[in-house]
């Protein structure tokens, strides 16, 4: 009975993974209609972003070896990024209007930022799984607070979320950059005066740098994706106005 139950659950989970790895918005039938194709690209990139942010938040809370969920998410993300790349090639060959020349490079930048986020997440999870508690407990507490603050930024870096504010996100990143520099200085002093072993200090600095870079990547991706979504909205409005004018004429 146990073996049959395990088999059933594994099949179910594999089916869910296959579903998530399948593009939901990249319809080849709308490639010839720029406004629809750009909207499709924007929504699919938002899906990729959700997976990347999920990986980053999972990695920041990781205390064991990188989980199977993290590995699966990376595989799903890679497949979706490949699909976005193929769709972008189709769009490129569909002769986009000159005023939309910047759209595809921006879309590929977004996918690259999210890929980098996923790779950093795996690196962070591995580092945290091997990290020993810092002997300087005050610094350890501040590191945990910094990680929690980064997780908070990642949570709100969702362009399609309610109340998303790109400017507020950028300001929060600036504040976290300052906290990172302060924390880095404290760690260096702790290593210099012997409160933290030098090897552990170096490893912790590397981990913190990757955590900071994760925040940078999701913020860059969100801002580029916001631009992409705004282009889609502007084109929709423009075409709607044109149709309205034609009807009135």
C-alpha positions as CSV (number, residue, x, y, z in Angstrom):
1,X,0.0,0.0,0.0
2,X,2.9,2.4,0.9
3,X,4.6,1.8,-2.5
4,X,1.4,2.5,-4.4
5,X,0.7,5.7,-2.4
6,X,4.3,6.9,-3.0
7,X,3.9,6.2,-6.7
8,X,0.6,8.1,-6.9
9,X,2.1,11.1,-5.1
10,X,5.2,11.2,-7.3
11,X,3.1,11.1,-10.5
12,X,1.0,13.9,-9.1
13,X,3.9,16.1,-8.2
14,X,5.6,15.5,-11.6
15,X,2.4,16.5,-13.4
16,X,2.2,19.7,-11.4
17,X,5.8,20.5,-12.2
18,X,5.2,19.8,-15.9
19,X,2.2,22.1,-15.8
20,X,4.2,24.9,-14.2
21,X,7.1,24.5,-16.7
22,X,4.7,24.9,-19.6
23,X,4.3,28.5,-20.9
24,X,0.8,29.9,-20.2
25,X,0.8,33.1,-22.3
26,X,3.2,32.6,-25.2
27,X,0.6,32.1,-27.9
28,X,2.2,32.0,-31.4
29,X,-1.1,33.0,-32.9
30,X,-0.7,36.6,-31.6
31,X,2.9,37.1,-32.7
32,X,1.7,39.2,-35.7
33,X,-0.2,41.5,-33.3
34,X,2.5,43.5,-31.4
35,X,0.3,44.7,-28.6
36,X,-0.9,41.2,-27.8
37,X,2.5,39.6,-28.2
38,X,4.1,42.1,-25.8
39,X,1.4,41.6,-23.2
40,X,1.9,37.8,-23.5
41,X,5.7,38.2,-23.0
42,X,5.2,40.5,-20.1
43,X,2.8,38.1,-18.3
44,X,5.1,35.1,-18.9
45,X,8.1,37.0,-17.5
46,X,6.0,37.8,-14.5
47,X,5.4,34.1,-14.0
48,X,9.2,33.5,-14.2
49,X,9.7,36.3,-11.7
50,X,7.3,34.6,-9.2
51,X,9.4,31.4,-9.4
52,X,12.7,33.3,-9.0
53,X,11.4,35.2,-6.0
54,X,10.1,32.0,-4.5
55,X,13.5,30.5,-4.9
56,X,15.2,33.5,-3.3
57,X,12.9,33.5,-0.3
58,X,13.4,29.8,0.2
59,X,17.1,30.1,0.0
60,X,17.2,32.9,2.6
61,X,15.4,30.7,5.1
62,X,17.4,27.6,4.3
63,X,19.3,25.9,7.1
64,X,19.7,22.5,5.4
65,X,21.1,21.4,2.1
66,X,19.4,23.0,-1.0
67,X,15.9,21.4,-1.1
68,X,14.5,19.4,-3.9
69,X,11.9,22.2,-4.4
70,X,14.8,24.6,-5.1
71,X,16.2,22.2,-7.7
72,X,12.8,21.7,-9.4
73,X,12.1,25.4,-9.4
74,X,15.4,26.1,-11.2
75,X,14.6,23.5,-13.9
76,X,11.1,25.0,-14.4
77,X,12.6,28.5,-14.6
78,X,15.2,27.5,-17.1
79,X,12.6,25.9,-19.3
80,X,10.4,29.0,-19.2
81,X,13.4,31.3,-19.9
82,X,14.2,29.1,-23.0
83,X,10.6,29.5,-24.1
84,X,10.7,33.2,-23.7
85,X,13.9,33.3,-25.8
86,X,12.3,31.3,-28.6
87,X,9.2,33.5,-28.5
88,X,11.4,36.6,-28.7
89,X,13.0,35.3,-31.8
90,X,9.6,34.8,-33.4
91,X,8.7,38.4,-32.5
92,X,12.0,39.7,-33.9
93,X,11.2,38.0,-37.3
94,X,7.7,39.5,-37.3
95,X,9.0,43.0,-38.0
96,X,8.0,44.9,-34.9
97,X,7.4,48.6,-35.4
98,X,10.6,50.7,-35.0
99,X,9.3,52.3,-31.8
100,X,9.2,48.9,-30.2
101,X,12.8,48.0,-31.0
102,X,13.8,48.2,-27.3
103,X,11.1,45.7,-26.1
104,X,12.9,42.5,-26.9
105,X,16.3,43.5,-25.4
106,X,14.4,44.5,-22.3
107,X,12.5,41.3,-22.1
108,X,15.8,39.3,-22.4
109,X,17.4,41.4,-19.7
110,X,14.5,40.6,-17.4
111,X,14.8,36.8,-18.0
112,X,18.6,37.1,-17.4
113,X,18.1,39.0,-14.1
114,X,15.7,36.3,-13.0
115,X,18.1,33.5,-14.1
116,X,20.8,35.2,-12.1
117,X,18.4,35.4,-9.1
118,X,17.8,31.6,-9.3
119,X,21.5,30.8,-9.6
120,X,22.3,33.1,-6.6
121,X,19.5,31.4,-4.6
122,X,21.2,28.0,-5.1
123,X,24.6,29.4,-4.1
124,X,23.1,31.0,-1.0
125,X,21.3,27.9,0.1
126,X,24.5,25.8,-0.2
127,X,26.4,28.4,1.8
128,X,23.8,28.6,4.6
129,X,23.7,24.8,4.8
130,X,27.4,24.6,5.6
131,X,27.6,27.8,7.7
132,X,28.5,27.4,11.4
133,X,27.0,29.8,13.9
134,X,29.0,33.0,14.3
135,X,30.8,33.3,17.6
136,X,29.9,37.0,17.6
137,X,26.2,36.6,18.4
138,X,25.4,40.3,18.0
139,X,26.7,40.2,14.4
140,X,24.8,37.0,13.8
141,X,21.6,38.6,14.8
142,X,22.1,41.6,12.6
143,X,22.9,39.2,9.6
144,X,19.6,37.5,10.3
145,X,17.8,40.8,10.4
146,X,19.4,41.8,7.1
147,X,18.4,38.6,5.4
148,X,14.8,39.1,6.7
149,X,14.8,42.7,5.2
150,X,16.1,41.3,1.9
151,X,13.3,38.7,1.9
152,X,10.8,41.6,2.5
153,X,12.1,43.5,-0.5
154,X,11.9,40.3,-2.6
155,X,8.3,39.8,-1.5
156,X,7.2,43.3,-2.8
157,X,9.2,43.2,-6.0
158,X,6.1,41.8,-7.8
159,X,5.1,44.1,-10.7
160,X,1.7,42.5,-10.9
161,X,1.1,42.7,-7.1
162,X,-1.4,45.1,-5.5
163,X,0.3,48.3,-4.5
164,X,3.5,47.7,-6.4
165,X,5.7,50.9,-6.3
166,X,8.9,50.8,-8.3
167,X,10.2,54.0,-6.8
168,X,9.6,52.8,-3.2
169,X,11.3,49.5,-4.2
170,X,14.4,51.4,-5.4
171,X,14.6,53.5,-2.2
172,X,14.4,50.3,-0.1
173,X,17.2,48.8,-2.1
174,X,19.3,51.9,-1.5
175,X,18.7,51.6,2.3
176,X,19.6,47.9,2.2
177,X,22.8,48.7,0.3
178,X,23.8,51.0,3.2
179,X,23.0,48.3,5.7
180,X,25.1,45.9,3.8
181,X,28.1,48.2,3.9
182,X,27.7,48.7,7.6
183,X,27.4,45.0,8.2
184,X,30.4,44.3,6.0
185,X,32.5,46.8,8.0
186,X,31.4,45.1,11.3
187,X,32.4,41.7,10.0
188,X,35.8,42.9,8.8
189,X,36.5,44.4,12.2
190,X,35.3,41.2,14.0
191,X,37.7,39.2,11.8
192,X,40.6,41.6,12.5
193,X,40.2,41.6,16.3
194,X,39.7,37.8,16.4
195,X,36.0,37.7,17.4
196,X,35.3,35.8,14.2
197,X,37.7,33.3,12.5
198,X,39.1,34.8,9.3
199,X,37.9,31.9,7.1
200,X,34.4,32.2,8.5
201,X,34.5,35.9,8.1
202,X,35.4,35.5,4.4
203,X,32.7,32.9,3.8
204,X,30.1,35.1,5.5
205,X,31.1,38.1,3.5
206,X,30.7,36.1,0.3
207,X,27.2,34.9,1.4
208,X,26.1,38.4,2.3
209,X,27.4,39.7,-1.1
210,X,25.3,37.1,-2.8
211,X,22.2,38.1,-0.7
212,X,22.7,41.7,-1.7
213,X,23.1,40.8,-5.3
214,X,19.9,38.9,-5.2
215,X,18.1,42.0,-4.1
216,X,19.7,43.9,-6.9
217,X,18.7,41.4,-9.5
218,X,15.0,41.2,-8.5
219,X,14.8,45.0,-8.4
220,X,16.4,45.4,-11.8
221,X,14.1,42.8,-13.2
222,X,11.0,44.5,-11.7
223,X,11.9,47.9,-13.1
224,X,12.5,46.5,-16.6
225,X,9.3,44.4,-16.4
226,X,7.4,47.5,-15.3
227,X,8.6,49.3,-18.4
228,X,7.6,46.4,-20.6
229,X,4.1,46.3,-19.1
230,X,3.7,50.0,-19.5
231,X,4.6,49.7,-23.2
232,X,1.9,47.1,-23.6
233,X,-0.7,49.3,-21.8
234,X,0.3,52.4,-23.9
235,X,-0.1,50.4,-27.2
236,X,-3.4,49.1,-26.1
237,X,-4.6,52.6,-25.3
238,X,-3.2,53.9,-28.6
239,X,-4.9,51.2,-30.6
240,X,-8.2,51.7,-28.7
241,X,-8.1,55.4,-29.4
242,X,-7.4,54.8,-33.1
243,X,-10.3,52.4,-33.4
244,X,-12.6,54.9,-31.5
245,X,-11.6,57.7,-33.9
246,X,-12.2,55.5,-36.9
247,X,-15.7,54.5,-35.6
248,X,-16.5,58.2,-35.1
249,X,-15.2,59.1,-38.5
